[in-house]
């Protein structure tokens, strides 16, 4: 079975191609430090070929949800070190996903600081949870060109902190309508400076953050996730194929450790075409994520259009997912009601198969 064969992810040897997706589940403490429950969650899933952490805040002004993880203080480093040491002791490998929400947050979650973005376009027709209740997304402040190096530095320091915490590598979150994606896609980015207009200009912020992370970990321990067709957070792009092509070419030029395509239904003809474009221009490990089953994941690898499949809710509900795939065993159902409300239920209480 292709999904359960080992392969080389840059300089990291992984035992299988069943990866854990970055999933925000708000189980940290009030200071955004991983708790014992978070340690347990990742250890339970250490049999995956690679684990990605929850999207992790790179700076104090980047909180979209309460009790989400951060990596910008000594306490955060110490908290995450407990996770990496436990995962490594269980035989696993783990990357931190570095993240800034950009416009996808609210002043009330960040001490009154106005959200920033590539432009002043807010997320339309949606709400965000704050300590004072549900609020419409506010109008963001466009980052000035002279401010952008500060945000690149946030990502660089976050990568440095991730290395100090013992992570095997990092992934830049360039998907789902968060800050990097707000520069990438022209449905939001209407800038006329060096960070707007052409695809190359819109991707400049992404690759400056990637280069900063490469300076800490080396290219083969750095990856990126993009989602050119995913509409989440009021996102759209006029040329998803062109965007994938440019990102894949630049990732190949850097010999990046991996490129993850987050799909809106991974086996639709449109998404398969994006995977073909990515594969044509990027010869490194290609990861795919979004609606895959055991069978469709196996098919994507057999077709040469993926090296590994990143599973989200299936791996959340089944901490022993690689073994279940091996045995073709039934999967636990997802506990939707307890995804975000805290505690062990719907997080660490899913049963594994008897040994």
TORKOL-4160 file (C-alpha; in steps of 0.2 Angstrom, whole numbers, padded with zeros to 4 digits, m for minus):
355
<pt num="1" X="0000" Y="0000" Z="0000"/>
<pt num="2" X="0008" Y="0016" Z="m0006"/>
<pt num="3" X="0001" Y="0026" Z="0009"/>
<pt num="4" X="0011" Y="0015" Z="0021"/>
<pt num="5" X="0028" Y="0015" Z="0012"/>
<pt num="6" X="0042" Y="0026" Z="0019"/>
<pt num="7" X="0050" Y="0040" Z="0009"/>
<pt num="8" X="0062" Y="0055" Z="0011"/>
<pt num="9" X="0055" Y="0072" Z="0015"/>
<pt num="10" X="0071" Y="0082" Z="0012"/>
<pt num="11" X="0083" Y="0076" Z="0025"/>
<pt num="12" X="0069" Y="0069" Z="0036"/>
<pt num="13" X="0065" Y="0050" Z="0034"/>
<pt num="14" X="0047" Y="0047" Z="0037"/>
<pt num="15" X="0040" Y="0029" Z="0039"/>
<pt num="16" X="0023" Y="0032" Z="0030"/>
<pt num="17" X="0014" Y="0045" Z="0019"/>
<pt num="18" X="m0001" Y="0048" Z="0031"/>
<pt num="19" X="0002" Y="0065" Z="0038"/>
<pt num="20" X="m0008" Y="0075" Z="0052"/>
<pt num="21" X="m0015" Y="0091" Z="0046"/>
<pt num="22" X="m0013" Y="0108" Z="0055"/>
<pt num="23" X="m0030" Y="0109" Z="0065"/>
<pt num="24" X="m0034" Y="0123" Z="0076"/>
<pt num="25" X="m0043" Y="0116" Z="0091"/>
<pt num="26" X="m0040" Y="0130" Z="0105"/>
<pt num="27" X="m0034" Y="0118" Z="0119"/>
<pt num="28" X="m0019" Y="0129" Z="0125"/>
<pt num="29" X="m0020" Y="0139" Z="0141"/>
<pt num="30" X="m0025" Y="0157" Z="0143"/>
<pt num="31" X="m0008" Y="0162" Z="0138"/>
<pt num="32" X="m0008" Y="0152" Z="0123"/>
<pt num="33" X="0005" Y="0139" Z="0130"/>
<pt num="34" X="0002" Y="0121" Z="0125"/>
<pt num="35" X="m0006" Y="0111" Z="0140"/>
<pt num="36" X="m0004" Y="0092" Z="0145"/>
<pt num="37" X="m0019" Y="0089" Z="0134"/>
<pt num="38" X="m0010" Y="0096" Z="0119"/>
<pt num="39" X="0005" Y="0085" Z="0123"/>
<pt num="40" X="m0006" Y="0070" Z="0124"/>
<pt num="41" X="m0015" Y="0074" Z="0108"/>
<pt num="42" X="0001" Y="0074" Z="0097"/>
<pt num="43" X="0008" Y="0059" Z="0106"/>
<pt num="44" X="m0007" Y="0049" Z="0102"/>
<pt num="45" X="m0005" Y="0053" Z="0083"/>
<pt num="46" X="0014" Y="0050" Z="0083"/>
<pt num="47" X="0012" Y="0035" Z="0071"/>
<pt num="48" X="0009" Y="0047" Z="0057"/>
<pt num="49" X="0023" Y="0050" Z="0045"/>
<pt num="50" X="0023" Y="0068" Z="0050"/>
<pt num="51" X="0013" Y="0079" Z="0061"/>
<pt num="52" X="0009" Y="0097" Z="0058"/>
<pt num="53" X="0005" Y="0108" Z="0073"/>
<pt num="54" X="m0010" Y="0119" Z="0075"/>
<pt num="55" X="m0008" Y="0136" Z="0066"/>
<pt num="56" X="0004" Y="0145" Z="0078"/>
<pt num="57" X="0004" Y="0163" Z="0081"/>
<pt num="58" X="0021" Y="0172" Z="0076"/>
<pt num="59" X="0017" Y="0188" Z="0085"/>
<pt num="60" X="0007" Y="0195" Z="0100"/>
<pt num="61" X="m0005" Y="0204" Z="0088"/>
<pt num="62" X="m0010" Y="0189" Z="0078"/>
<pt num="63" X="m0024" Y="0180" Z="0089"/>
<pt num="64" X="m0039" Y="0175" Z="0079"/>
<pt num="65" X="m0045" Y="0163" Z="0092"/>
<pt num="66" X="m0043" Y="0162" Z="0111"/>
<pt num="67" X="m0032" Y="0148" Z="0118"/>
<pt num="68" X="m0024" Y="0145" Z="0101"/>
<pt num="69" X="m0005" Y="0142" Z="0102"/>
<pt num="70" X="0009" Y="0155" Z="0100"/>
<pt num="71" X="0028" Y="0154" Z="0098"/>
<pt num="72" X="0034" Y="0172" Z="0102"/>
<pt num="73" X="0039" Y="0170" Z="0120"/>
<pt num="74" X="0050" Y="0159" Z="0131"/>
<pt num="75" X="0035" Y="0152" Z="0139"/>
<pt num="76" X="0029" Y="0146" Z="0122"/>
<pt num="77" X="0045" Y="0139" Z="0118"/>
<pt num="78" X="0045" Y="0129" Z="0134"/>
<pt num="79" X="0028" Y="0123" Z="0132"/>
<pt num="80" X="0031" Y="0117" Z="0114"/>
<pt num="81" X="0047" Y="0109" Z="0119"/>
<pt num="82" X="0037" Y="0097" Z="0130"/>
<pt num="83" X="0027" Y="0092" Z="0115"/>
<pt num="84" X="0042" Y="0089" Z="0103"/>
<pt num="85" X="0051" Y="0079" Z="0116"/>
<pt num="86" X="0036" Y="0068" Z="0119"/>
<pt num="87" X="0032" Y="0066" Z="0101"/>
<pt num="88" X="0051" Y="0061" Z="0098"/>
<pt num="89" X="0051" Y="0049" Z="0112"/>
<pt num="90" X="0035" Y="0041" Z="0104"/>
<pt num="91" X="0045" Y="0039" Z="0088"/>
<pt num="92" X="0036" Y="0053" Z="0079"/>
<pt num="93" X="0041" Y="0068" Z="0068"/>
<pt num="94" X="0033" Y="0086" Z="0070"/>
<pt num="95" X="0034" Y="0102" Z="0061"/>
<pt num="96" X="0027" Y="0119" Z="0067"/>
<pt num="97" X="0015" Y="0128" Z="0056"/>
<pt num="98" X="0019" Y="0147" Z="0057"/>
<pt num="99" X="0004" Y="0158" Z="0055"/>
<pt num="100" X="m0003" Y="0176" Z="0055"/>
<pt num="101" X="m0021" Y="0179" Z="0053"/>
<pt num="102" X="m0020" Y="0196" Z="0045"/>
<pt num="103" X="m0038" Y="0203" Z="0043"/>
<pt num="104" X="m0046" Y="0187" Z="0049"/>
<pt num="105" X="m0046" Y="0193" Z="0067"/>
<pt num="106" X="m0053" Y="0207" Z="0078"/>
<pt num="107" X="m0047" Y="0221" Z="0089"/>
<pt num="108" X="m0055" Y="0214" Z="0104"/>
<pt num="109" X="m0044" Y="0198" Z="0102"/>
<pt num="110" X="m0028" Y="0209" Z="0101"/>
<pt num="111" X="m0029" Y="0222" Z="0114"/>
<pt num="112" X="m0037" Y="0235" Z="0103"/>
<pt num="113" X="m0024" Y="0233" Z="0088"/>
<pt num="114" X="m0033" Y="0235" Z="0071"/>
<pt num="115" X="m0030" Y="0219" Z="0060"/>
<pt num="116" X="m0018" Y="0221" Z="0045"/>
<pt num="117" X="m0019" Y="0215" Z="0028"/>
<pt num="118" X="m0013" Y="0218" Z="0010"/>
<pt num="119" X="m0028" Y="0230" Z="0008"/>
<pt num="120" X="m0042" Y="0237" Z="0017"/>
<pt num="121" X="m0055" Y="0224" Z="0011"/>
<pt num="122" X="m0064" Y="0216" Z="0026"/>
<pt num="123" X="m0070" Y="0198" Z="0026"/>
<pt num="124" X="m0088" Y="0200" Z="0021"/>
<pt num="125" X="m0104" Y="0191" Z="0027"/>
<pt num="126" X="m0096" Y="0182" Z="0042"/>
<pt num="127" X="m0092" Y="0184" Z="0060"/>
<pt num="128" X="m0078" Y="0181" Z="0073"/>
<pt num="129" X="m0079" Y="0176" Z="0091"/>
<pt num="130" X="m0072" Y="0188" Z="0103"/>
<pt num="131" X="m0072" Y="0190" Z="0122"/>
<pt num="132" X="m0087" Y="0201" Z="0120"/>
<pt num="133" X="m0097" Y="0190" Z="0109"/>
<pt num="134" X="m0099" Y="0188" Z="0090"/>
<pt num="135" X="m0093" Y="0202" Z="0079"/>
<pt num="136" X="m0093" Y="0206" Z="0061"/>
<pt num="137" X="m0075" Y="0206" Z="0054"/>
<pt num="138" X="m0068" Y="0224" Z="0055"/>
<pt num="139" X="m0060" Y="0234" Z="0041"/>
<pt num="140" X="m0041" Y="0230" Z="0041"/>
<pt num="141" X="m0027" Y="0242" Z="0039"/>
<pt num="142" X="m0016" Y="0239" Z="0024"/>
<pt num="143" X="0002" Y="0236" Z="0028"/>
<pt num="144" X="0014" Y="0250" Z="0022"/>
<pt num="145" X="0028" Y="0244" Z="0012"/>
<pt num="146" X="0041" Y="0250" Z="0025"/>
<pt num="147" X="0032" Y="0239" Z="0039"/>
<pt num="148" X="0033" Y="0223" Z="0029"/>
<pt num="149" X="0051" Y="0219" Z="0035"/>
<pt num="150" X="0044" Y="0219" Z="0053"/>
<pt num="151" X="0032" Y="0205" Z="0048"/>
<pt num="152" X="0045" Y="0195" Z="0039"/>
<pt num="153" X="0055" Y="0197" Z="0055"/>
<pt num="154" X="0040" Y="0190" Z="0065"/>
<pt num="155" X="0041" Y="0174" Z="0055"/>
<pt num="156" X="0060" Y="0173" Z="0056"/>
<pt num="157" X="0060" Y="0174" Z="0075"/>
<pt num="158" X="0045" Y="0162" Z="0076"/>
<pt num="159" X="0056" Y="0149" Z="0066"/>
<pt num="160" X="0070" Y="0152" Z="0077"/>
<pt num="161" X="0059" Y="0149" Z="0092"/>
<pt num="162" X="0052" Y="0133" Z="0084"/>
<pt num="163" X="0070" Y="0127" Z="0082"/>
<pt num="164" X="0074" Y="0131" Z="0100"/>
<pt num="165" X="0058" Y="0121" Z="0105"/>
<pt num="166" X="0064" Y="0106" Z="0096"/>
<pt num="167" X="0054" Y="0105" Z="0080"/>
<pt num="168" X="0060" Y="0095" Z="0065"/>
<pt num="169" X="0055" Y="0109" Z="0053"/>
<pt num="170" X="0042" Y="0122" Z="0050"/>
<pt num="171" X="0028" Y="0125" Z="0037"/>
<pt num="172" X="0022" Y="0143" Z="0032"/>
<pt num="173" X="0004" Y="0144" Z="0032"/>
<pt num="174" X="0000" Y="0153" Z="0015"/>
<pt num="175" X="m0018" Y="0146" Z="0014"/>
<pt num="176" X="m0036" Y="0149" Z="0019"/>
<pt num="177" X="m0036" Y="0168" Z="0018"/>
<pt num="178" X="m0024" Y="0172" Z="0032"/>
<pt num="179" X="m0010" Y="0185" Z="0030"/>
<pt num="180" X="0001" Y="0177" Z="0018"/>
<pt num="181" X="m0014" Y="0172" Z="0007"/>
<pt num="182" X="m0021" Y="0189" Z="0008"/>
<pt num="183" X="m0005" Y="0195" Z="m0002"/>
<pt num="184" X="m0005" Y="0180" Z="m0013"/>
<pt num="185" X="m0023" Y="0181" Z="m0020"/>
<pt num="186" X="m0029" Y="0195" Z="m0031"/>
<pt num="187" X="m0047" Y="0194" Z="m0024"/>
<pt num="188" X="m0040" Y="0204" Z="m0008"/>
<pt num="189" X="m0023" Y="0211" Z="m0014"/>
<pt num="190" X="m0026" Y="0227" Z="m0024"/>
<pt num="191" X="m0009" Y="0234" Z="m0020"/>
<pt num="192" X="0000" Y="0244" Z="m0034"/>
<pt num="193" X="0018" Y="0243" Z="m0025"/>
<pt num="194" X="0031" Y="0229" Z="m0026"/>
<pt num="195" X="0019" Y="0218" Z="m0016"/>
<pt num="196" X="0004" Y="0219" Z="m0028"/>
<pt num="197" X="m0001" Y="0217" Z="m0046"/>
<pt num="198" X="0008" Y="0203" Z="m0054"/>
<pt num="199" X="0008" Y="0185" Z="m0047"/>
<pt num="200" X="0027" Y="0187" Z="m0044"/>
<pt num="201" X="0024" Y="0203" Z="m0034"/>
<pt num="202" X="0009" Y="0196" Z="m0024"/>
<pt num="203" X="0020" Y="0181" Z="m0020"/>
<pt num="204" X="0034" Y="0192" Z="m0014"/>
<pt num="205" X="0028" Y="0192" Z="0004"/>
<pt num="206" X="0027" Y="0173" Z="0005"/>
<pt num="207" X="0044" Y="0170" Z="m0002"/>
<pt num="208" X="0052" Y="0183" Z="0009"/>
<pt num="209" X="0045" Y="0173" Z="0024"/>
<pt num="210" X="0050" Y="0157" Z="0017"/>
<pt num="211" X="0068" Y="0164" Z="0014"/>
<pt num="212" X="0068" Y="0170" Z="0032"/>
<pt num="213" X="0063" Y="0152" Z="0038"/>
<pt num="214" X="0076" Y="0144" Z="0027"/>
<pt num="215" X="0089" Y="0155" Z="0036"/>
<pt num="216" X="0085" Y="0146" Z="0052"/>
<pt num="217" X="0081" Y="0128" Z="0047"/>
<pt num="218" X="0088" Y="0126" Z="0029"/>
<pt num="219" X="0077" Y="0124" Z="0014"/>
<pt num="220" X="0074" Y="0105" Z="0016"/>
<pt num="221" X="0066" Y="0107" Z="0033"/>
<pt num="222" X="0054" Y="0121" Z="0027"/>
<pt num="223" X="0038" Y="0119" Z="0018"/>
<pt num="224" X="0023" Y="0129" Z="0013"/>
<pt num="225" X="0004" Y="0126" Z="0012"/>
<pt num="226" X="m0007" Y="0136" Z="m0001"/>
<pt num="227" X="m0025" Y="0134" Z="m0006"/>
<pt num="228" X="m0028" Y="0144" Z="m0022"/>
<pt num="229" X="m0046" Y="0138" Z="m0025"/>
<pt num="230" X="m0052" Y="0137" Z="m0007"/>
<pt num="231" X="m0065" Y="0151" Z="m0004"/>
<pt num="232" X="m0064" Y="0151" Z="0015"/>
<pt num="233" X="m0062" Y="0168" Z="0023"/>
<pt num="234" X="m0070" Y="0176" Z="0008"/>
<pt num="235" X="m0056" Y="0172" Z="m0004"/>
<pt num="236" X="m0054" Y="0171" Z="m0023"/>
<pt num="237" X="m0041" Y="0172" Z="m0036"/>
<pt num="238" X="m0043" Y="0175" Z="m0054"/>
<pt num="239" X="m0029" Y="0163" Z="m0060"/>
<pt num="240" X="m0027" Y="0149" Z="m0048"/>
<pt num="241" X="m0017" Y="0139" Z="m0060"/>
<pt num="242" X="m0005" Y="0153" Z="m0063"/>
<pt num="243" X="m0003" Y="0155" Z="m0045"/>
<pt num="244" X="0002" Y="0137" Z="m0042"/>
<pt num="245" X="0014" Y="0137" Z="m0057"/>
<pt num="246" X="0023" Y="0152" Z="m0050"/>
<pt num="247" X="0024" Y="0146" Z="m0032"/>
<pt num="248" X="0030" Y="0128" Z="m0038"/>
<pt num="249" X="0043" Y="0136" Z="m0049"/>
<pt num="250" X="0050" Y="0147" Z="m0034"/>
<pt num="251" X="0049" Y="0132" Z="m0022"/>
<pt num="252" X="0059" Y="0121" Z="m0034"/>
<pt num="253" X="0072" Y="0135" Z="m0036"/>
<pt num="254" X="0074" Y="0135" Z="m0017"/>
<pt num="255" X="0074" Y="0116" Z="m0016"/>
<pt num="256" X="0060" Y="0118" Z="m0003"/>
<pt num="257" X="0057" Y="0103" Z="0009"/>
<pt num="258" X="0038" Y="0102" Z="0003"/>
<pt num="259" X="0024" Y="0110" Z="m0005"/>
<pt num="260" X="0006" Y="0106" Z="0002"/>
<pt num="261" X="m0009" Y="0110" Z="m0009"/>
<pt num="262" X="m0025" Y="0112" Z="0002"/>
<pt num="263" X="m0039" Y="0108" Z="m0010"/>
<pt num="264" X="m0057" Y="0111" Z="m0010"/>
<pt num="265" X="m0061" Y="0093" Z="m0013"/>
<pt num="266" X="m0045" Y="0085" Z="m0018"/>
<pt num="267" X="m0050" Y="0074" Z="m0033"/>
<pt num="268" X="m0061" Y="0086" Z="m0042"/>
<pt num="269" X="m0055" Y="0089" Z="m0060"/>
<pt num="270" X="m0050" Y="0107" Z="m0056"/>
<pt num="271" X="m0040" Y="0102" Z="m0041"/>
<pt num="272" X="m0032" Y="0087" Z="m0050"/>
<pt num="273" X="m0026" Y="0100" Z="m0063"/>
<pt num="274" X="m0018" Y="0111" Z="m0050"/>
<pt num="275" X="m0009" Y="0095" Z="m0043"/>
<pt num="276" X="m0002" Y="0091" Z="m0061"/>
<pt num="277" X="0004" Y="0109" Z="m0063"/>
<pt num="278" X="0013" Y="0108" Z="m0046"/>
<pt num="279" X="0021" Y="0091" Z="m0050"/>
<pt num="280" X="0027" Y="0098" Z="m0067"/>
<pt num="281" X="0036" Y="0112" Z="m0059"/>
<pt num="282" X="0041" Y="0106" Z="m0042"/>
<pt num="283" X="0051" Y="0090" Z="m0040"/>
<pt num="284" X="0052" Y="0090" Z="m0021"/>
<pt num="285" X="0039" Y="0081" Z="m0010"/>
<pt num="286" X="0021" Y="0086" Z="m0015"/>
<pt num="287" X="0008" Y="0085" Z="m0001"/>
<pt num="288" X="m0011" Y="0086" Z="m0004"/>
<pt num="289" X="m0025" Y="0089" Z="0008"/>
<pt num="290" X="m0043" Y="0091" Z="0007"/>
<pt num="291" X="m0057" Y="0077" Z="0008"/>
<pt num="292" X="m0046" Y="0062" Z="0004"/>
<pt num="293" X="m0051" Y="0045" Z="0009"/>
<pt num="294" X="m0039" Y="0030" Z="0011"/>
<pt num="295" X="m0044" Y="0025" Z="m0007"/>
<pt num="296" X="m0042" Y="0042" Z="m0015"/>
<pt num="297" X="m0026" Y="0046" Z="m0006"/>
<pt num="298" X="m0019" Y="0029" Z="m0012"/>
<pt num="299" X="m0024" Y="0033" Z="m0030"/>
<pt num="300" X="m0016" Y="0051" Z="m0029"/>
<pt num="301" X="0000" Y="0043" Z="m0024"/>
<pt num="302" X="m0001" Y="0029" Z="m0037"/>
<pt num="303" X="m0005" Y="0042" Z="m0050"/>
<pt num="304" X="0011" Y="0051" Z="m0046"/>
<pt num="305" X="0002" Y="0067" Z="m0041"/>
<pt num="306" X="0006" Y="0066" Z="m0022"/>
<pt num="307" X="0020" Y="0060" Z="m0011"/>
<pt num="308" X="0010" Y="0060" Z="0005"/>
<pt num="309" X="m0008" Y="0064" Z="0010"/>
<pt num="310" X="m0012" Y="0076" Z="0024"/>
<pt num="311" X="m0027" Y="0071" Z="0034"/>
<pt num="312" X="m0037" Y="0082" Z="0045"/>
<pt num="313" X="m0053" Y="0077" Z="0053"/>
<pt num="314" X="m0050" Y="0059" Z="0049"/>
<pt num="315" X="m0034" Y="0059" Z="0059"/>
<pt num="316" X="m0042" Y="0069" Z="0073"/>
<pt num="317" X="m0055" Y="0056" Z="0075"/>
<pt num="318" X="m0043" Y="0041" Z="0073"/>
<pt num="319" X="m0027" Y="0043" Z="0082"/>
<pt num="320" X="m0021" Y="0027" Z="0075"/>
<pt num="321" X="m0026" Y="0031" Z="0057"/>
<pt num="322" X="m0010" Y="0023" Z="0048"/>
<pt num="323" X="m0015" Y="0007" Z="0057"/>
<pt num="324" X="m0033" Y="0008" Z="0053"/>
<pt num="325" X="m0028" Y="0011" Z="0034"/>
<pt num="326" X="m0016" Y="m0005" Z="0035"/>
<pt num="327" X="m0031" Y="m0016" Z="0042"/>
<pt num="328" X="m0044" Y="m0007" Z="0032"/>
<pt num="329" X="m0053" Y="m0005" Z="0048"/>
<pt num="330" X="m0069" Y="0006" Z="0051"/>
<pt num="331" X="m0065" Y="0024" Z="0056"/>
<pt num="332" X="m0072" Y="0033" Z="0071"/>
<pt num="333" X="m0085" Y="0046" Z="0067"/>
<pt num="334" X="m0080" Y="0064" Z="0070"/>
<pt num="335" X="m0087" Y="0073" Z="0086"/>
<pt num="336" X="m0092" Y="0089" Z="0078"/>
<pt num="337" X="m0100" Y="0097" Z="0093"/>
<pt num="338" X="m0083" Y="0097" Z="0103"/>
<pt num="339" X="m0071" Y="0103" Z="0090"/>
<pt num="340" X="m0067" Y="0120" Z="0097"/>
<pt num="341" X="m0075" Y="0121" Z="0115"/>
<pt num="342" X="m0060" Y="0114" Z="0125"/>
<pt num="343" X="m0057" Y="0099" Z="0136"/>
<pt num="344" X="m0053" Y="0081" Z="0132"/>
<pt num="345" X="m0069" Y="0077" Z="0123"/>
<pt num="346" X="m0068" Y="0077" Z="0105"/>
<pt num="347" X="m0049" Y="0079" Z="0106"/>
<pt num="348" X="m0040" Y="0065" Z="0116"/>
<pt num="349" X="m0054" Y="0054" Z="0120"/>
<pt num="350" X="m0056" Y="0045" Z="0103"/>
<pt num="351" X="m0052" Y="0026" Z="0104"/>
<pt num="352" X="m0038" Y="0017" Z="0096"/>
<pt num="353" X="m0040" Y="0000" Z="0089"/>
<pt num="354" X="m0036" Y="m0014" Z="0102"/>
<pt num="355" X="m0018" Y="m0021" Z="0100"/>
